[in-house]
Amino acid sequence: MVGKDITINERGDSAKIENEERFYEAIKRQNLSEKLSPERPYVYFTMEVYDKKNGIKGGGGLGVLAADTRRVAERFNVPFVLVTPFYPWESHQELAGGAVKDVHVNVHPEEFGFELVDTVSIKTVYSSHVPLSIYQKLLGSTRFLCMTEPDFGELYSGDGSGDHRLYQEVALGFGGYKAMKAVGVKPAIIQLNETATFFAALARLDELVYNGMDLYEAIVYVRKHTLYTNHTLVQAAESEFSFGQFQRFVFPNLRTKSLKRWIANQFQDGRLKLSSITIELAELRSGVSKLHARVANYKDLNGERIKFVPITNGIDIHEWVNPKIVQMYHDKGILNRFDIPTPDYQTKIEQLSIIELRDLKLEGRRELNKVLEGRKNQHGGTVQVPEDATLFNFKRRFVDYKRPWLPFTDVARLREILENHNAYYILSGKVHAGDFAMANRLKEILTKVEKDKILKGRVFYIEDYDEQLALALSLGADVSINNPIVGLEACGTSWEKDIANLQLLISTADGGVADETPAVYLEITGRSETDEVTSLYNNMRFAGEVMKNNEEWSRIIKDQLAAYLPVISGARMLKDYLNLLFK
Ligand SMILES: *Cc1c(COP(=O)(O)O)cnc(C)c1O
């Protein structure tokens, strides 16, 4: 199927497959080389990217997904353009007297290898010329195309339905569309990463109609070439804008009366939900896990329930997994050279050596300790986790539905588990700006820890959760805790990083975790939160025991890998998107 002359660097750090046709062959889609080219690439619009190596800091999973999708496309030489804002400042989080504080840092694209390629302008009712600098960075077959200006503001600043957010979204959509033209790119297809990117589809529609295409023909064309990827479970949680806001920021950018009239007709009671209008312009719609695609309850403007195709988020394993573990997956024939599980990968996982797996975890712990040397805990000091101790970890955005407080419900039980199993607990996560309830929850957790002599020496909160810390904890911790309220996590990818890095997973059956049944991880069950807490502690106690028993430990680690490696594979995800986009 695949020629012998391909070499891929097994360490996977900088190697590229020579020819994208090899990847297309491997996924049995040779015809893609006719459908995608550098001039007609796969174009991905997103408000958020989490790729600090390339200068862009995100906020969470949606940004990590965008960055991973681009990296995987680069690895397999798929022509791909990622269009996103370059926010002139980024935020970091510190702890001051138990309270979180956001600190802003100025960033400039030229510091990260971007080059200024053009200036385009968009219009508002206030100005017929709002200039946007267009910066580009080429990376193999892919590129970043970013717009920015000094007053662009920060990622997710202000109200999600406010004027400034609408301005940012219009700048991404209309500005990004002009940027593509400026660099000579015509999209083969456009993927909209959430509805905030809707204006890219509208800009395309505007261009077709302006060039003389009949409005309804143009709508059919745009619909056929647009994929809307949804991450939000409830339509009510989506942003919506008023007709007045559209008059101020959107209509000035539309060049034909017929399109203005069509948009105006989509308003209901003077308001428009971006999700409703995105559904009208995107025939392809995807959700980010099987469960999420099933339960996301969205209706179109006629009140018909929308179907989402499930494409579960994967991760770029070369970014998120210990390179020696990735090498093992390749050497042992678990993943093929395209990072997709081989037909007999489960048998190969079965044969992995327990000693080797343990050694890889030890190496991960050393890596984690190196990163922790540069990080502050809640006391302003640093932490080192002993090599022979068990490390539990909870690392994710501090939002209500993820319940970071759950393991602290009963301090006595937590103390007993950590003490009896020579275990430590690391907690890290960003509180959203303005989320006072969660800032308080964190304060309560830290106060509980502070008051307990044992917990004080075994539970650590690490400041400024970001990619570096996420990776280090995935490498070096032993037990991952993921306890969202069932039904509220769209997918989650931290748990995928953790399974791929050989951690035991304690989780509710939610998001992408629920893709596979029956549970091979340590499942948190219970009809009430009280029952879930009991189940969580029982699983933590069990994990503590399992850590001391090589046979049992490797049994669970191998079962988790056997069940989830196909889900985790970012190459599998890219394959699924290509198959959906180019049927
Ligand atoms: C992986 C990652 C996420 C995704 O987290 P989930 O809660 O699992 O969706 C968010 N933020 C950072 C920094 C990450 O590395």
The ligand as a Tripos MOL2 file, in Angstrom:
@<TRIPOS>MOLECULE
LIG
   15    15     1     0     0
SMALL
NO_CHARGES

@<TRIPOS>ATOM
      1 C1         -5.0640   19.9560   26.6590 C.3       1 LIG1
      2 C2         -5.3220   21.2930   27.1800 C.ar      1 LIG1
      3 C3         -6.6350   21.7200   27.3890 C.ar      1 LIG1
      4 C4         -7.8350   20.8550   27.1160 C.3       1 LIG1
      5 O1         -8.4000   20.5780   28.3580 O.3       1 LIG1
      6 P1         -9.7280   19.7560   28.5970 P.3       1 LIG1
      7 O2        -10.2510   20.3120   29.8500 O.co2     1 LIG1
      8 O3         -9.3780   18.3390   28.7280 O.co2     1 LIG1
      9 O4        -10.6200   20.0300   27.4460 O.co2     1 LIG1
     10 C5         -6.8370   23.0010   27.8970 C.ar      1 LIG1
     11 N1         -5.8030   23.8120   28.1810 N.ar      1 LIG1
     12 C6         -4.5360   23.4300   27.9930 C.ar      1 LIG1
     13 C7         -3.4340   24.3690   28.3220 C.3       1 LIG1
     14 C8         -4.2480   22.1640   27.4910 C.ar      1 LIG1
     15 O5         -2.9880   21.8020   27.2910 O.3       1 LIG1
@<TRIPOS>BOND
     1     1     2 1
     2     2     3 ar
     3     2    14 ar
     4     3     4 1
     5     3    10 ar
     6     4     5 1
     7     5     6 1
     8     6     7 2
     9     6     8 1
    10     6     9 1
    11    10    11 ar
    12    11    12 ar
    13    12    13 1
    14    12    14 ar
    15    14    15 1
@<TRIPOS>SUBSTRUCTURE
     1 LIG1         1 GROUP 0 **** ****
